[in-house]
Amino acid sequence: MTTIKFKKLNIKAYKPGKSSIRKLKKIIKLSANESALGVSVKVKKIISSKNLNFFRYPDGKSKELRNQISKKFRCDKEKIICGAGSDEVIQMLCQLFLKPKDEVIVPQFSFLMYRIYAKIVGANILFAKEKKFKVSVSEIIKKVTKKTKIVFLANPNNPTGTYLSKLKLIELRKKLRKNILLVVDDAYAEYMKNVDYKSGLDLFKNKENVFILRTFSKIYGLSSLRVGWGYGSRTIIDALNIIKPPFNVNEVAQKAAMESLKDNKFVSRSIKHNIFYATKLRDFLNNYDISSNKVSANFLLLDFTKCKLRAKYFYKKLKMKGIILRSTEDGYKIKNKLRLTIGSKKENLKFMKVTESIFRK
């Protein structure tokens, strides 16, 4: 019998946060950093439109969407590439830049797909230690070798919720060798209103050796449609367009993304909602000795170190009541902590009520 062989993959598959509970139909999912307010009304209208031609291939270059992005963020449309989520752009970057034995540096606790895509092409992953769950510029620089090709950094960082200030981010770029690509993931940039923060796009728009990632899955609420984009030098974008699948972003996703960019009121409302409830939840949880990061993205990393309950126990109790948080032990290997997505008003209040009942017992 002939056995078809494939290369061995010493990789653990991405394990997403749970989205269902057996025997429970109604759940509150606060595990995936999804939009608390859903999607813009403009997006709902376009999705229900009868003018969508599902039998036609979509625009393979996402021209109209790139035009809209260019206008919205005041950047060069020729330096934009769209993908089926920013995940696909990460994958293409790894395919383009990395060969076996090359090295990629990621923070100790970071988005899991950076390491997964890098490992698939045979690269080695080096983890830069974090200080109090915050990315350290000095620790990243310590990991640099002659083999270093890419440094991946989400700012704010997932799952920790901490961030590098604009000065620290500039310092990192200056201290890295010029031929190392710094990839800054701006997935949660819209939520950030801290005065010492600037997005990667704002800081490095014209840098040849910085690549920016953006997504429509977070504040715009288009997680299910899978649409994101990357911004880099013309040289990098031209090369990525060679390896990009021909029709990677579907028509519905492109049109929904374009409409979402037009709805500034929805974005403003989402930011206001996030700041209010993230602060409210943070203060509420402090009463039970559950600490968390400063409000930055649309989630909090809950620390149970000083709490009388363990994170695992709290997670199980919430789950029994139909509320799902993200365990940080799976993949991230962070013990006695949980990640809490900021939900809708109703979801947040329900979470608080159930939490109170758990601590009363």
N, C-alpha and C positions, 0 to 999 in steps of 0.2 A: 504493500500500500504506500503510495506517494504522499509524503507530508509536505505541505507548503510552509516554508519557514519565513518568518519576518524578524526584524531586529528586536532584541530584548529591550524593553522599556522599564527602566528602574524609576518609575514615576507613579505617584499616587494620583488618581483621578480627582478632579475638583469635586468637592462635596458641598453643595449649596445648603443654605439654611432650610430647615423643614418648612413645608407649605401646607401640610395637612396632618390631621390627627384621626386615627381610626375611631370609628363610631361617633365622631362629632361632625355635624354638617356645618355649623356656624363656628368659624374660628376668627381670631384676630391675629393677623400675621405681622409681626414686628421684627422680622428676621433678615430682610433683604435690602434695606435702605431704599425702598421704593417711595414714590411721591405720596405725601400725606393727603394731597388734595386731588389726586387722580390726574386728569388731563384737562387742558384748556377746552372751553366750549367750541372754539374755532376748530380744534382737532376733531371733536366729536362730529361736527358738521361735515368735514371733509371725508371722514371715514364712512359716514352713512350716505355719501354722494353716489348718485347713479351714473356718474360720468367716468368712473374708474374702469379702465380697460384691462381686465384681468387676463385676457387672452394675448395681450401684447407684452413683449419683453420691456422691462423698465429702461430708463436712460442709464446706460452702463457707466457714464462719467459723472452722473448726478450734477449736471451743469446748473440747473435752476437752484438746487439746494446749495451748491457751493457759492453761487451768486448771493443768495440770501445770507449765508454765513459771513461772507466777505463784507457785506453792508453792515450787518449787525455788529461784528467785532472789529471792523475797520482793518481788515487784513487782506492780503493778496489771494485772490481766488485760485491762482495758478499754483499756490503753495499749499492747497488743501486737498486731502484725499478722504473720501467717505468710505465707511465700512459697515458691515453687519454688526453693529455695536463696536465700541472701541476695542473690544476683545480681538476682533479680526485684524485691526490695525497693529495691535501688539504682536499678533502671530506673524504678520507680514514683515514687521521690523526684524523679528528674530530670524526669519527665513533670509532676509536680505543681508543682514550684518554678521550673522554668526556661523561659524563652522565648528566641527568637533574640537574640543579642548580649549576653545575660547572661554573667557570668563565674563560673567555678568554679576554685578553687585546689586543686591537688594537690601533694604532695611530688614532687621531681624524679624519684625512683624509687618507683613505687607500683603497686598493683593496677591492671591495665590497664582493667578494666571501668568504673572511675569516669569516665575520660576518654571512653571509647567511648559510653556511654549519654548523657553530657552533650552530646557532639558531635551525636548523632542528633537531638536536639531543637533544635540550632542554637546552643548555648552555646559560648563561647570558653574554652579551657583555659589557665590560667596555671600555670607550674611554679615552685615555690619551691625554690631551691637547698638541697641538703643539705650538711652539714659532716661529712666523713669518713663518708659514707653514713648519717648520722643526721639526722632531721628537725629543722629549726631553726625555733623560734618566731619569731625576729626576721625570718627570710627570708619566712615566711608573711605576717607583718604588712606587710612591704614591698610585697607584691603586691596588697594590698587596695585597691580603688577603689570608686567610687560604684556600679559595676555588679556588685560581688561579691555573690553569692547563697548559695553553698555552699562550705564547706571540707571536703574528704574526707581522712580520716586513718585508716590502719590502725595499730593499736598493740597488739602489736609490728607492725612494718612488713614487708610483703611486697614485694619479694624480699630486702631487706637484713638482716632479722632484728634490727635495732636498735629501740629504743623510747624514748618520752618518759616521764620519771618522772611520778608523780602531781602533783608541784608544777609541773612544766613544762606539763602538760596543763591544769591549773587556770589557769595564767598565760595560756595561749593563749586560753582562753574569755574571760577578763577583758579581754584586749587587742583582741579582735574586736568590731566593732560588734554591738549587741544584736540587730539585724535580719538578721544573717548566721547561717545554720544551720551548726553544726558537726556533722558526721557522723563518729562514732567507730566504727570497725570492730573489734569485739572477737573476730574470727575465731579468734585463737590465745590468747585470754585464759586459758583453763584450764591451759595449759602454764606460765604465768608464776608463778614463786615468788620473784622478786626482791623484796627488802623495800621498795625505793623505787617499786614499781609498784602501781597500782590500776586495775582495769578501768574502761572508760567507764561501764558500768552502775552500778558501785559509787559512782563519783564524781558522776554527773550524773542520777541516777534521777528527780529532781524538777525538772530544768531544762527550761523551755519551748523554749529555742533550741538544744538538743542532741538529736540522734537517734542511737540506738545500733543497730548491726548485730550479729547473732549467727548462727552456722551450726551445723548438725549434721554437716557434711562433714569436719571435722578430727578432734577427739578422739573423737567418737562414731562415726566411721567410716561415715557414711551418704551418702557422696559420690554414689553411683549413684542414690539415691532422690530427690535434690534437695529438701531442706527446710531452711529457715532462718527467721529472724524479726527483726523490728525493734521498737524500743521508743521511743516519743516521746510528746508531749503528746496529750491527747484530741482537740484540734482537728486536729492533723496526722493522727492515726490515722483519725478520722472521714472526712477528705478522701481519704486513701489507699484506704479501703474503697469509695469511690465508683468509683475507677478500677481497682480490683483485679479480675482475671478471676474469674468466679463460683466455679469449682471448681479453684483453682490448685494445691492440695496434695493429692495422691492419698491414698487411704485407707491403703495400705501404708506410705507415708511418715509419715503422721500417727501410726499405731499404733507403728511402729518408733521414732519419735522419743520417744513417751511412755514406751516400755519402756526406752530408753537413759537417760532421765533418772532412772529408778529404780535403776539399777545403779551405785552409788557405788564399789563395789569395782573395777569395770572401769576407771572414770575414774582412780582412785588408782593402779592398776597401770600404766595408760598414762602417767601423769605420771612415776612412778618410773622406768619403762623409758626414757622420753625423756631425762630428766636424766642417767641413767647412760650411755646410749649416745651422746648428743650430746657429753658431756664426754669420753668415751673416744675418739670419732672426732676431736674437736677436738685433743686431745693427740697422737693418732696422726699426724694430718696436719701438725702443727707440726714433726714430725721431718723432713718433706720441704719445709720452708719454705712451706707452704700455710697461710696464716692465715685466721681467720674471726671472726665476731661472737661476743660472749658468748652463752652458752646462754640462749635466751629462748623461741622457738617450736619447732616440730617440724622445723626445717631449719637449715642453716648456709649462709651465703654464703661460698664459698671464693675467696680472693684469691691469685692466682698471681704477683703483682708480684715477689716475692723468690725464687720457685721457678725451678729450671733448666728446667722444662717450661712450655710455654704451655697455657692452659686449653683451647684448641681441640684441641691434640694429645692431651691427657689425656682429653678427652671422646671423641675418636675411638677411642682405645685401649680405653677402658672399653666403648664400644659394640660393638667387635669381640668382646668377651668376654661380651656380653649384658647389660651394665649401663647403664641410661639415667639421666643426670642432666639438669638443666634448664639449657639454654644461656640466658645472660642478655643475649646480643647481640640476640636476636629480641624485638622489642617494647620491652624495658627499655633497650636500648642501653647496656649496661654491658660494657665490654671486659675480657678476660682474667680473667673470673670465672665460676664455676658455682654453681648452687644445688643443695645436696644434702639430700634428704629423709631424716630418720632412719627407717630401716627396721626390720624384725624382727631378732631376734638373728642368725638364719641369714643374712639379707641383708647386715647390717652386717659380719659376719665375712668373708663372701665378698668384699665391696667392699674390705676391708682387705687380704685375701690377693692380690687382683688388682692393687691399687695397689702393693703390695710388688714384685710381678713386673714391673710397668711400669717402676719406678724402678731395678730391678736391671739392666735392659737398656741 
